[in-house]
Amino acid sequence: MKTVLLSPRTGAITVGEIPAPEAAAGTVVIRNDWSLISAGTERATVSTGAQSLIGKARQRPEQVAQVIDSVKRAGLADTYRTVKDRLERPMQLGYSCAGTVLRTGEGVDDIRPGMRVAAAGARYAAHAEIVAVPRNLVVPVPDGVDTQWAAFATVGAIALQGIHQAEAVPGSRIAVVGLGLVGQITLQLLRAYGYDGLGVDPDPAMVALAGSAGLVAFPRATDGLSDVVSRHWAGAGADAVLVTAATPSSDPVEFAGRLARDRATVVVVGDVNVAPPRSSYYHKELSIRYARSYGPGRYDRRFEEGGHPYPEGYVPWTERRNLAEVLRLLAAGAVDFARLEPRVFPLEDAAEAYEALKPSPDGRSVALLLRYPGSAQLPPQPAAPTGSRVWTAPRSTLRVAAIGAGNFATRTLFPELEREPRVAFSWIASGRGLSAAHQGRRWRFLTVAESAEAGLASGAADCVMVLSRHDSHGRYAARVLRSGAALYCEKPLGLTEIELENLADAWQSAGAPAMAGFNRRFAPAMRDLRAALPAGAPLQIVYRVFAGRLPAEHWYFDPRQGGRLLGEMCHFIDAAGFLVPGRPAAVQAVGVDARDPAVAQSVTLQLTYDDGSAASIVYGGLTPSGAPKELLEVATDGMAARIEDFGSLTVWKGGRPTTTNYRGAPKGHAAEMRALVRLVRNDPLDEKTAAAADFPSALWSSLVACRAARSLTEDRAMEAAPSTPALARALGCLPSPSAPAAARAEGDGQALGGPLAATGAI
């Protein structure tokens, strides 16, 4: 499908081809008829892209601060690669569109294919032939409303949220400062609701446009404008002033103070310099409020992406209701967006449309629309893998495919695989298509698959790497194995025991090689320590991790992604288990800041093993940047050892320390990728590599992480033994189904026994 793309490095606008997005759970796939170009937000984004690096830094000081923090945490080289990749990665633009529903994901029950809808949301409601939008950002278009005008609903919701924030009753006097697109729509909404509204703008053309729609507006340059407005209202001031301008100047906010009556409210809707002068704001005791985008729910992942509703009694006007209200007013004829005189461009002329955003002697266009041909279709959904393809090791070139194309894959794993001889990148797929298209070209994949399912159905890969978001790992990993391909799955292998059971069953049924992305097993320091430990001796392990605080909006805290315990602490659970000779017996988790695994940042784990070993994992997720990240200490009979950030291993034995330093502090990614290639090719593995590549132990680490999450929630210790048959067989607690009946009966008792199993706690 076609989409509008922006180069963050140059600011160039192009129309490119990318795969259509998938109908993920909770999303609605829409074929666009129209999308609206935002003259404010998008003009600023394109303008920033066209500037030099210094210009970009001046306009985005908060991102400069993030880069400086990244240098402290990850080093200059890693930070440089990250910044370079982001500048080279194209962006989709747009956040307001309307069209026809093609497909809906699981859990969407109020929107059906064939319905006409309007949609909102940056990264979702993009300028593209087909978009996938979370259901809480999609509303039906009423009969009689053309989708051309429904495409304005998102900007209308922004205007409506500003009115809500004023908390003024109908009939109130409301001034609107700034008559761009949001300001023009705001004036129409005020009239529709019975407010006494007027507008102010420095551009006479915008004043004239408002006047042509029968609205009251004045040029900012009018002599004695404050007095003119006061006379218009019979000597009174504004009950509320909505600032809808976009300018670095503080004049709109200063002028709003002059227009306002005593104790009025000034609502900042646009991107302006807020520097209220004391002379007016203090003496009138004015209140300043901000209007956040489309309304309540904006920037809340639980609402927007998770589909969680807000209680109507407490939050009656969510962003979704604001969208629906704008469409209701359109249907009633109370607002008329045709009066905005939008310029229309076909999709293929998108670059010309963005040129029209720039200042021109002919004046500016307040509204720009992209028109779509309406012929784009989704590819047919491939049949689910049947398991008919039998795994066979590749004889020559190893064909590797990827599901997901995020930073970790492209910065860490793909470069290591590219160095391996006789490895070729076959196909790549991602949920929204854009990242797969970009990284597919960058890493020279033969094909950008329309979807993960289409890639798997093609049979064109010997090994498929699951590198997507955490909530999809378990599902995709099982599908890969059932398709007859070998599997590499980044951690975590699954977020629930049900997912792990399904994966274990697929692995045993398929007979294909599988490896988990627990790279610390392959770190030279970790492998050397394991080799130095006395055979069979119980261990005491203390693993301290200063992971650093993540911002509340980080995707880890999306409740669907499992949080830091399941998504990152599983690494350290696995590293401890890799060293211990025994099997996990029990785990208890204590949260420092929260008992909800989805939001907890700092957690302490106590693990015990059936050989008497014990491990304590202290995960500090609230620590400042700059602190050393990982310290692993082991004590056992006649020996002590310490690994410091994988840069050194010190072993105390016989009273004398021996220290080994590791250049570059490798965490095992290079060795891990080499092992993956050998494993899939069925090449012989040395003892150390075979132990590190062991898939059942990775399943067990994932199971322990799931039990740790339950322990944190329920505030009690949890047994670590598997309680489902496929997992129990995969972990060696049950014999395979082909074993003699007596052996199976004996194994059943061992696997499902234990004091907590008897109570149904596991």
C-alpha positions in Angstrom: 0.0 0.0 0.0 1.0 3.7 -0.4 1.8 6.0 2.5 3.3 9.5 3.0 6.8 9.3 4.5 8.9 12.0 6.1 12.7 11.8 6.2 13.7 13.1 9.7 17.2 13.8 8.4 16.3 16.0 5.4 12.6 16.8 5.9 11.8 15.4 2.4 8.3 14.2 1.8 7.7 11.1 -0.4 5.0 8.6 -1.1 6.3 5.1 -0.5 5.2 1.5 -0.6 5.0 -0.5 2.7 3.0 -3.6 3.7 -0.5 -3.0 5.0 -0.8 -3.1 8.8 -2.2 -6.2 10.6 -5.5 -6.4 12.4 -4.0 -6.9 15.9 -6.2 -7.5 18.9 -8.2 -4.4 19.8 -7.5 -2.6 16.5 -9.6 -1.6 13.5 -8.1 -1.8 9.9 -9.5 1.1 7.8 -9.2 1.9 4.1 -8.9 5.6 4.0 -11.0 7.9 1.8 -9.6 11.1 3.2 -7.0 12.3 5.6 -6.5 15.8 7.0 -3.1 17.5 7.0 -2.5 19.5 10.2 -1.2 22.9 9.3 0.2 23.3 12.8 1.6 20.1 14.1 2.7 18.6 10.8 4.2 21.9 9.5 6.3 22.0 12.7 7.4 18.4 12.2 8.4 18.9 8.6 10.1 22.2 9.4 12.3 20.5 12.1 13.2 17.7 9.7 14.5 20.2 7.2 16.9 21.9 9.6 20.5 21.1 10.3 21.4 18.9 13.3 22.1 22.1 15.3 18.7 23.5 14.3 17.0 20.2 15.3 18.8 20.4 18.7 17.6 24.0 19.3 14.0 23.1 18.5 14.0 19.8 20.6 16.1 20.5 23.8 14.3 17.7 25.6 15.6 15.2 23.0 19.1 16.6 23.4 18.8 15.9 27.2 17.8 12.3 26.3 20.9 11.9 24.1 23.2 13.2 26.9 21.6 10.7 29.3 22.0 7.9 26.8 25.7 8.7 26.4 26.1 8.4 30.2 24.2 5.0 30.2 25.1 3.3 27.0 28.3 5.1 25.8 29.0 7.4 22.9 29.2 4.7 20.2 25.8 3.1 21.0 24.2 6.5 21.3 25.6 7.6 18.0 24.2 4.5 16.3 20.8 5.0 17.9 20.6 8.7 16.8 21.8 7.9 13.3 19.3 5.1 12.9 16.4 7.4 14.0 17.4 10.1 11.6 17.5 7.5 8.8 14.2 5.9 9.7 11.3 7.3 7.8 8.2 8.5 9.7 4.5 8.3 8.8 2.7 11.6 9.2 -1.0 12.4 10.0 -3.4 11.8 12.8 -6.9 12.5 11.4 -8.6 10.4 8.8 -11.9 8.7 7.7 -12.8 5.7 5.5 -14.2 2.2 5.5 -13.5 -0.7 7.9 -11.9 -3.7 6.2 -11.1 -5.9 9.1 -11.2 -5.8 12.9 -9.0 -7.5 15.5 -9.9 -9.7 18.4 -12.0 -7.9 21.1 -13.5 -5.3 18.8 -17.3 -5.8 19.0 -18.8 -2.4 18.3 -17.1 -1.8 14.9 -17.7 -4.1 11.9 -16.2 -4.4 8.5 -18.0 -2.2 5.9 -18.8 0.6 8.4 -17.7 4.1 7.6 -15.6 5.5 10.5 -13.4 8.4 11.5 -10.1 7.8 13.3 -7.6 9.7 15.4 -4.0 9.2 16.7 -0.5 10.0 15.6 1.2 6.7 14.4 -2.2 5.2 13.7 -4.5 7.5 11.7 -1.8 8.2 9.2 -1.7 9.5 5.6 -1.9 6.0 4.1 -4.2 3.9 2.0 -4.8 1.5 4.9 -4.4 2.2 8.6 -4.8 0.2 11.8 -6.2 2.2 14.7 -7.0 1.1 18.3 -10.8 0.9 18.8 -11.0 3.7 21.4 -9.7 6.1 18.7 -12.3 5.0 16.1 -16.0 6.2 15.9 -18.7 5.5 13.3 -19.6 8.2 10.8 -23.4 9.0 11.0 -25.5 8.6 7.9 -25.6 11.7 5.8 -22.0 12.8 6.7 -19.5 12.6 3.9 -16.1 11.0 5.0 -14.5 14.1 3.5 -15.8 16.1 6.4 -15.6 13.3 8.9 -11.8 13.4 8.4 -11.8 16.7 10.3 -13.1 15.0 13.5 -9.8 14.7 15.3 -9.0 18.4 15.0 -12.6 19.1 15.9 -12.1 17.0 19.1 -9.0 19.2 19.9 -11.2 22.3 19.6 -14.0 20.7 21.7 -11.6 19.8 24.5 -10.5 23.4 24.7 -14.1 24.4 25.2 -14.6 21.8 27.9 -11.6 23.0 29.7 -13.0 26.5 29.9 -16.0 25.2 31.9 -18.2 28.0 30.7 -22.0 27.7 30.4 -23.8 28.4 27.1 -24.3 32.1 26.5 -20.8 32.9 28.0 -18.6 35.4 26.2 -15.6 33.5 24.8 -12.7 34.9 22.8 -10.6 32.7 20.5 -7.0 34.0 19.9 -5.6 32.4 16.7 -7.8 31.5 13.7 -5.9 28.7 12.1 -7.7 25.4 11.6 -8.3 24.7 15.3 -9.5 28.3 15.9 -11.9 28.3 13.0 -13.5 25.1 14.1 -13.6 26.3 17.7 -15.6 29.4 16.6 -18.0 27.1 14.7 -18.4 24.9 17.8 -19.0 27.9 20.1 -21.8 29.1 17.8 -23.3 25.6 17.7 -23.5 25.4 21.5 -24.9 28.9 21.9 -21.8 30.7 23.2 -21.2 34.4 22.4 -17.9 33.8 20.6 -15.5 36.0 18.6 -12.0 35.4 17.1 -8.8 37.3 16.7 -5.9 36.7 14.3 -3.0 38.7 12.8 -3.8 37.4 9.3 -6.6 39.3 7.6 -7.3 36.3 5.4 -8.1 34.2 8.4 -10.4 36.9 9.7 -12.1 37.1 6.4 -12.5 33.3 6.3 -14.2 33.3 9.6 -16.4 36.2 8.5 -17.5 34.3 5.4 -18.9 31.6 7.6 -20.9 34.2 9.5 -18.6 34.3 12.5 -17.3 37.4 14.4 -13.6 38.0 14.0 -11.2 41.0 14.3 -7.7 41.5 12.9 -5.0 41.6 15.7 -3.7 44.9 14.2 -7.0 46.7 14.8 -6.3 50.0 16.7 -7.5 49.7 20.3 -8.6 46.1 19.8 -9.2 45.4 23.5 -11.6 48.4 23.6 -13.3 47.2 20.3 -13.9 43.8 21.8 -15.2 45.3 25.0 -17.6 47.5 23.1 -18.8 44.5 21.1 -19.7 42.9 24.4 -21.3 46.1 25.8 -18.4 46.9 28.0 -17.8 43.4 29.4 -14.7 41.2 29.1 -14.5 37.6 28.1 -15.6 34.9 30.5 -13.0 32.6 28.9 -10.3 33.0 26.3 -9.1 30.1 24.2 -5.6 30.5 22.9 -5.5 28.4 19.7 -2.4 30.1 18.1 0.9 28.4 17.2 3.8 30.8 17.7 6.9 31.2 19.8 5.7 34.6 20.7 4.1 35.3 24.1 1.7 37.9 22.6 -1.4 35.6 22.4 -1.2 34.8 26.1 -0.5 38.5 27.0 -3.4 39.6 24.8 -5.7 37.0 26.3 -5.1 38.6 29.7 -6.3 42.0 28.4 -9.5 40.5 26.8 -10.5 38.5 29.9 -12.8 39.8 32.6 -11.9 39.6 36.3 -11.4 35.9 37.5 -11.8 34.5 34.0 -10.2 31.4 32.6 -7.5 31.4 29.9 -7.2 28.0 28.2 -4.0 27.2 26.2 -4.8 24.9 23.3 -2.1 25.8 20.8 1.7 25.7 21.0 2.5 29.2 22.3 5.0 30.8 24.7 3.2 31.0 28.0 4.6 34.0 29.8 1.6 35.7 31.5 2.3 39.3 32.6 1.6 39.9 36.2 -0.1 43.2 35.4 -3.2 41.6 34.0 -3.1 38.0 35.3 -2.5 38.9 39.0 -4.7 41.9 39.2 -7.6 40.1 37.5 -6.8 36.8 39.3 -7.0 34.9 36.1 -6.8 31.1 35.9 -4.6 29.4 33.2 -5.6 25.9 32.1 -4.2 23.6 29.4 -6.2 21.5 26.9 -4.4 18.2 26.2 -5.0 17.2 22.6 -8.3 15.3 21.9 -9.4 14.9 25.5 -9.2 12.5 28.5 -7.5 9.2 27.4 -4.9 10.9 25.3 -1.4 9.5 26.0 -2.9 6.8 28.3 -1.8 3.4 26.8 -4.4 1.6 28.8 -7.2 3.6 27.3 -5.9 4.1 23.7 -4.1 0.8 23.0 -5.5 -1.4 25.7 -9.1 -0.4 25.1 -9.9 0.1 28.8 -12.9 2.4 29.3 -13.1 5.2 31.7 -16.1 5.3 34.1 -18.6 7.7 32.5 -19.7 9.1 35.9 -16.2 10.4 36.5 -14.9 11.0 32.9 -17.9 11.7 30.7 -16.0 13.3 27.9 -13.2 11.0 26.7 -11.4 11.6 23.5 -13.6 9.0 21.8 -16.8 10.8 22.9 -15.3 14.1 21.7 -14.7 12.6 18.3 -18.3 11.3 18.2 -19.7 14.6 19.3 -18.0 16.5 16.4 -19.6 14.0 14.0 -23.0 14.4 15.7 -22.8 18.2 15.1 -21.8 17.6 11.5 -24.8 15.3 11.0 -27.1 17.9 12.6 -25.8 20.7 10.4 -24.6 22.7 13.4 -21.1 22.9 12.0 -20.0 23.1 8.3 -16.4 22.3 7.6 -16.9 23.0 3.9 -16.8 26.7 4.9 -13.1 26.1 5.7 -12.5 25.9 1.9 -10.0 23.1 2.1 -7.5 22.4 -0.7 -7.6 18.9 -2.0 -4.6 16.9 -3.2 -4.5 13.3 -4.4 -2.3 11.1 -2.4 0.5 10.9 -5.0 0.8 14.8 -4.8 1.4 14.7 -1.0 4.8 16.5 -1.4 3.0 19.4 -3.2 0.4 19.5 -0.4 3.1 20.0 2.2 4.7 22.7 0.1 1.4 24.5 0.5 1.9 24.6 4.3 4.8 27.0 3.8 4.3 30.8 4.0 3.4 32.2 0.6 2.6 35.7 -0.8 -0.8 34.2 -1.8 -1.6 33.5 1.8 -1.9 30.2 3.6 -4.5 27.4 3.4 -6.2 26.7 6.6 -7.1 23.1 5.7 -5.5 20.6 3.4 -7.0 17.2 2.5 -5.5 14.1 0.9 -7.8 12.1 -1.3 -7.3 8.3 -1.7 -8.4 6.2 -4.6 -10.3 3.8 -2.3 -9.2 0.7 -4.1 -6.5 -0.6 -1.7 -7.2 -4.1 -0.4 -5.7 -6.3 2.4 -3.9 -9.4 1.2 -5.8 -12.6 1.9 -5.2 -14.1 5.2 -2.9 -17.2 4.9 -4.0 -20.5 6.4 -2.6 -21.4 9.8 0.5 -23.7 9.8 -0.6 -27.3 9.7 2.7 -28.8 10.8 3.0 -30.7 7.6 6.4 -29.3 6.8 9.1 -31.5 8.5 12.2 -29.8 9.8 15.4 -30.4 7.9 18.7 -28.8 8.5 19.8 -26.4 5.7 22.5 -27.9 3.4 24.0 -24.7 2.2 23.0 -21.1 2.9 21.0 -20.5 6.1 17.9 -18.4 5.4 17.0 -16.3 8.3 13.7 -14.4 8.6 12.6 -11.9 11.3 9.2 -10.9 12.9 9.8 -7.5 14.3 12.4 -4.9 13.4 13.1 -2.8 16.5 16.2 -1.1 17.8 17.6 -4.2 19.6 17.3 -6.4 16.5 18.9 -3.8 14.1 21.6 -2.5 16.5 22.7 -5.8 18.0 21.5 -9.0 16.4 21.4 -8.3 12.7 25.0 -7.0 12.6 26.3 -10.1 14.3 24.3 -12.4 11.9 25.6 -10.4 8.9 29.2 -11.4 9.9 28.4 -15.1 9.8 29.3 -16.8 6.5 26.6 -18.5 4.4 23.7 -16.6 6.2 21.1 -14.8 4.1 18.3 -12.6 5.3 15.1 -14.0 3.7 12.0 -12.1 4.7 11.0 -9.6 7.4 7.6 -8.6 8.8 6.3 -6.1 11.4 2.9 -5.3 12.8 2.6 -1.8 11.1 4.8 -2.6 8.1 6.8 0.7 8.1 9.7 -0.6 10.2 9.9 -3.8 8.2 10.0 -1.9 4.9 12.8 0.4 6.1 14.9 -2.3 7.8 14.2 -4.8 5.0 15.9 -2.4 2.6 18.7 -1.5 5.1 19.7 -5.1 5.8 18.9 -6.4 2.3 16.2 -8.9 3.1 14.9 -10.6 0.0 11.3 -9.9 0.8 9.2 -7.6 3.0 6.3 -9.9 4.0 2.8 -8.6 4.1 2.4 -10.2 7.5 4.2 -12.7 9.8 1.6 -15.3 8.8 2.3 -14.7 5.1 6.1 -15.1 5.7 5.6 -18.3 7.6 3.3 -19.7 5.0 5.9 -19.1 2.3 8.3 -21.6 3.8 11.1 -19.4 2.7 13.2 -19.5 5.9 15.1 -22.1 7.7 15.1 -20.1 11.0 12.6 -17.4 12.1 13.6 -14.8 14.7 10.8 -13.5 16.9 11.9 -9.9 17.8 8.5 -8.2 18.2 6.8 -6.7 21.3 6.7 -9.0 24.4 3.0 -9.7 24.3 3.4 -11.4 20.9 6.4 -13.6 21.6 4.6 -16.7 22.9 2.1 -16.7 20.1 4.6 -16.1 17.3 7.1 -18.6 18.7 4.6 -21.4 18.7 3.5 -20.6 15.1 7.1 -20.6 13.9 7.7 -24.1 15.2 4.4 -25.4 13.9 5.3 -23.9 10.4 8.4 -26.3 10.3 11.1 -23.6 10.8 13.7 -23.4 13.5 13.1 -20.7 16.2 15.0 -17.9 17.8 12.8 -16.0 20.3 13.9 -13.0 22.2 13.1 -12.9 25.9 10.6 -13.4 27.3 9.4 -16.6 25.7 5.9 -15.9 27.0 4.0 -13.7 29.5 1.7 -16.4 30.8 2.0 -20.1 31.7 -0.6 -20.8 29.0 1.7 -19.3 26.4 4.6 -21.3 27.7 2.6 -24.5 27.7 1.6 -23.9 24.1 5.2 -23.2 23.1 6.5 -26.3 24.9 3.9 -28.4 23.0 4.8 -26.9 19.7 8.6 -27.4 20.3 8.1 -31.1 21.2 5.8 -31.7 18.3 7.9 -30.0 15.7 11.3 -31.4 16.4 13.0 -28.2 15.1 15.8 -26.5 16.9 14.9 -23.6 19.2 16.9 -21.0 21.1 15.8 -18.2 23.5 17.4 -14.8 23.6 19.1 -15.2 27.1 22.4 -13.8 25.9 24.1 -13.6 29.3 24.6 -17.4 29.1 27.0 -16.8 26.2 29.0 -14.0 27.8 32.6 -15.0 28.2 32.7 -14.1 31.8 29.6 -16.2 32.6 30.9 -19.2 30.7 34.3 -19.0 32.3 32.7 -18.7 35.8 30.5 -21.8 35.1 33.5 -23.8 34.1 35.4 -22.8 37.2 32.7 -23.8 39.7 33.1 -27.1 41.5 30.9 -29.8 40.0 27.6 -30.4 41.8 28.3 -28.0 44.7 25.4 -25.9 46.0 25.8 -22.2 45.3 24.9 -18.9 47.0 24.3 -16.2 44.4 23.8 -12.5 44.9 22.9 -10.6 41.7 22.6 -6.9 42.0 21.3 -4.9 39.0 21.1 -1.1 38.9 18.8 -0.9 35.9 17.8 2.7 36.2 14.4 4.4 36.2 12.2 4.2 33.1 9.7 7.0 32.4 6.0 6.2 33.2 5.2 6.3 29.4 7.7 3.7 28.5 6.2 0.8 26.5 7.3 -1.7 29.2 4.5 -0.3 31.4 1.8 -1.0 28.8 -0.1 -3.6 30.8 -0.1 -5.9 27.8 3.7 -6.1 27.8 4.1 -7.6 31.3 6.3 -5.0 32.9 10.0 -5.1 33.8 9.8 -8.3 35.9 8.6 -10.5 33.1 10.4 -8.5 30.3 13.8 -7.9 31.8 14.3 -9.6 35.2 13.9 -12.9 33.4 17.4 -12.3 32.1 18.8 -12.4 35.6 16.6 -15.4 36.7 18.1 -17.2 33.7 21.7 -16.2 34.4 21.4 -17.5 38.0 19.8 -20.7 36.9 22.6 -21.2 34.3 25.2 -21.4 37.0 23.2 -23.5 39.5 23.4 -27.3 39.1 20.0 -27.9 40.5 16.5 -27.2 39.3 14.4 -24.3 40.5 12.3 -25.1 43.5 10.6 -21.9 44.7 10.6 -18.2 44.2 9.4 -15.2 46.2 9.2 -11.6 45.0 9.0 -8.4 47.0 8.2 -5.1 45.3 9.8 -1.9 46.6 7.5 0.5 44.8 4.5 -1.7 43.7 3.0 -5.1 43.9 1.7 -5.0 40.3 4.2 -6.7 38.0 3.0 -4.4 35.1 4.3 -1.2 36.9 6.8 -2.4 39.5 10.3 -0.9 38.8 12.3 -2.3 41.8 11.9 -5.9 42.8 13.9 -8.3 45.0 13.7 -12.1 44.2 14.6 -15.0 46.4 15.1 -18.2 44.5 15.8 -21.7 45.9 16.8 -24.8 44.0 16.4 -28.5 44.7 20.2 -29.0 45.3 20.3 -26.6 48.2 21.4 -23.6 46.2 19.9 -20.1 46.7 20.0 -16.9 44.7 19.0 -13.4 45.6 18.3 -11.0 42.7 18.1 -7.3 43.6 16.7 -5.4 40.7 16.9 -1.6 41.2 14.7 0.1 38.7 14.7 3.4 40.5 18.4 4.0 40.4 20.0 7.1 38.8 21.9 6.9 35.5 25.7 6.5 35.6 25.7 3.7 38.3 27.4 0.4 37.4 24.7 -1.8 36.1 25.4 -5.5 37.0 27.3 -7.2 39.8 27.1 -11.0 40.2 28.7 -12.7 43.2 28.9 -16.4 43.8 30.0 -18.3 47.0 30.5 -22.0 47.2 32.7 -24.6 48.9 36.3 -23.3 48.8 35.6 -20.6 46.2 34.2 -17.1 45.7 33.7 -15.2 42.4 32.5 -11.9 41.1 31.6 -10.6 37.7 31.5 -6.8 37.3 29.4 -5.6 34.4 30.8 -8.5 32.3 34.1 -6.6 32.0 35.9 -8.7 34.5 35.7 -11.9 36.4 37.6 -12.4 39.7 37.9 -15.8 41.3 39.1 -16.4 44.8 40.4 -19.9 45.3 43.0 -21.1 47.7 43.3 -17.6 49.2 44.5 -16.0 46.0 42.4 -13.9 43.6 42.7 -14.3 39.8 41.2 -11.6 37.6 40.3 -11.9 33.9 39.4 -8.8 32.0 37.2 -8.9 28.9 37.7 -6.2 26.3 34.5 -4.4 25.5 32.6 -6.2 28.3 30.7 -8.5 25.9 27.3 -9.7 27.1 27.3 -12.7 24.8 25.3 -11.5 21.7 28.0 -12.3 19.2 28.6 -15.8 20.6 24.8 -16.3 20.8 24.4 -15.6 17.1 27.3 -17.9 16.2 25.7 -20.6 18.3 22.3 -20.1 16.7 23.8 -20.6 13.2 25.6 -23.8 14.3 22.5 -25.1 16.1 20.2 -24.6 13.1 22.8 -26.0 10.7 23.1 -29.1 13.0 26.8 -28.5 13.3 28.5 -30.0 16.4 28.4 -27.8 19.5 31.1 -27.8 22.2 29.9 -28.6 25.7 29.9 -24.9 26.8 27.9 -23.8 23.8 25.4 -26.7 24.0 24.7 -25.8 27.6 24.1 -22.2 26.8 21.9 -23.0 23.8 19.7 -25.4 25.9 16.0 -24.6 25.2 14.3 -26.5 28.1 16.3 -24.5 30.7 15.2 -21.3 29.0 11.6 -22.5 29.3 12.1 -23.1 33.0 13.6 -19.6 33.5 10.5 -18.2 31.8 8.2 -20.3 34.0 10.0 -19.0 37.1 9.5 -15.4 35.9 5.8 -16.1 35.6 5.7 -17.5 39.1 7.7 -14.5 40.4 5.0 -12.2 38.9 2.3 -14.2 40.7 4.4 -14.1 43.9 4.6 -10.3 43.7 0.9 -10.0 43.2 -0.2 -12.5 45.8 2.6 -11.7 48.4 3.6 -15.3 48.9 6.2 -17.8 47.8 5.5 -19.9 44.7 6.7 -23.3 43.7 8.7 -23.4 40.5 7.8 -26.9 39.3 5.7 -27.0 36.1 2.0 -27.8 36.6 1.0 -28.5 33.0 1.9 -31.7 30.9 3.7 -30.2 27.9 5.9 -28.0 30.1 6.6 -30.9 32.5 7.7 -33.1 29.6 9.8 -30.3 28.1 11.6 -29.7 31.4 12.2 -33.4 32.0 9.7 -33.7 34.8 7.6 -36.1 32.8 8.6 -38.8 30.3 7.5 -38.3 26.7 4.1 -39.8 25.6 5.9 -42.6 23.9 7.5 -43.8 27.2 6.2 -47.0 28.9 3.0 -46.5 30.9 4.6 -47.3 34.2 7.3 -44.7 33.7 4.7 -42.1 32.7 2.7 -42.8 35.8 5.8 -42.5 38.0 6.7 -39.2 36.2 3.2 -37.8 36.6 3.5 -38.1 40.4 6.8 -36.4 40.4 5.9 -33.5 38.1 2.6 -32.5 39.6 3.4 -33.2 43.2 4.5 -30.8 45.9 2.6 -29.1 48.7 1.5 -26.1 46.7 0.3 -28.2 43.8 -2.0 -30.1 46.1 -3.8 -26.8 47.0 -4.2 -25.7 43.4 -1.8 -22.8 43.9 0.2 -23.6 40.8 
